[in-house]
Amino acid sequence: MGSVEPYETVKGRRYRVRYRTPENKQTDKRGFRTKRDADLFLASVELSKARGEFVDAAAGRVVLAELARGWLISQQAHLKPSSYAWVEGGWRVYVEPKWGAVRISEIQHSSIQSWVAALTAGTAPSTKKASSPLSPSTVRQAFGVLNSILEVAVRDRLLLANPAKDVQLPRKVRKRRQYLTHAQVERLAVACGDEGLYVLFLAYTGLRWGEMVALRVRDLDMLRKRVSVQENAVRVNGQIAVGTPKTHHARSVPFPEFLAGPLATSCDGKARDSLVFGNGRVYLSQPTHRDAWFTRSMRQLRESDPSFPAVTVHDLRHTAASLAISAGANVKAVQRMLGHASAAMTLDTYADLFDDDLDAVSEALDAARSAANVGKLWAIEAPKAIAAQTSTVR
């Protein structure tokens, strides 16, 4: 049990509370104006210790940057390099400039809400020379970094509660996806020339770019027309990082017959461990920069035909989902092809592709109602007709 002791100051008598933490470390808190206030504080300390809710007020003096160092190390241990790169960048660019030197006990809910608003408006401090409004997705991800660090502080009993809880975040506006038809895929592949095989492969298998370029000859089953997706190669800070696919699970993906010949040609003369695409040794870079073959071909297509959809390399994955669904593939098959964690995720991601199913539901309900009403009317009218006919006979 702790104790309350008076002491004198130039402003008069004050009271000091001495108590022990759950780790049996003696500490104190001073400055209480009345003994009653000191007694109440001591009682609250003892009660929080008994409930396992004790938080040492002195622990909150640590600045956020000190906690962030350990948190980033833990994130690096379990995140993929590409995911960690974004987390580390979010901390360094958006979170650290505002909160790095602030004591965690001084971080308030209202201050976090104002920071989120400033990020959205482009007025928050950052390491970028020119700040600009951030997308809702980027704001949410930056907030997620701060929220996760503060959550660790709560679990470590450095804070009683997370001040980031219930902060209002900008609403994410889902960008309308672009899907290509079979004819448009063919036009794009022709426009890309020697790289057209990459367009066809992505649009008819749904692999991510990193999964495609990481394929090795041994991953192709030409008899079953299957691709075994085992690895993912992504560029992180200028270096290629090779790891497992996004969901950490390997999967088998079918490819159509017309791709068998070009794939066999691409594998010709290569060892089983060689990469399928490119020279077999060097991973292909994603063609996203201005002068890349995909960007250049897309620009030329749209200059000659402005109605041609402006798609990205990743949109070819969405096109694969669209073409599979329009061909009659069920949701579970599409989920396995794309490597989604669940069929629910596939439905949420591509809900717009199932609009025709809604039409089928309304038509089925209409038919069911008509059938039910016909049966009901028959049950009512048939006895009347029989009675009328019997009366006529008599």
Secondary structure, 3 states (H helix, E strand, C coil): CCEEEEEEECCEEEEEEEEECCCCCEEEEEEECCHHHHHHHHHHHHHHHHHCCCCCHHHHHCEHHHHHHHHHHHHHHHCCHHHHHHHHHHHHHHHHHHHCCCEHHHCCHHHHHHHHHHHHHCCCCCCCCCCCCCCHHHHHHHHHHHHHHHHHHHHCCCCCCCCCCCCCCCCCCCCCCCCCCHHHHHHHHHHCHHHHHHHHHHHHHCCCHHHHHCCEHHHEECCCCEEEECCEEEEECCEEEEECCCCCCCEEEECCHHHHHHHHHHHCCCCCCCECCCCCCCCCCCCCCCCCHHHHHHHHHHHHCCCCCCCCCCHHHHHHHHHHHHCCCCHHHHHHHHCCCCHHHHHHHCHHHHHHHHHHHHHHHHHHHHHHHHHHHHHHHHHHHHHHHHHHHC
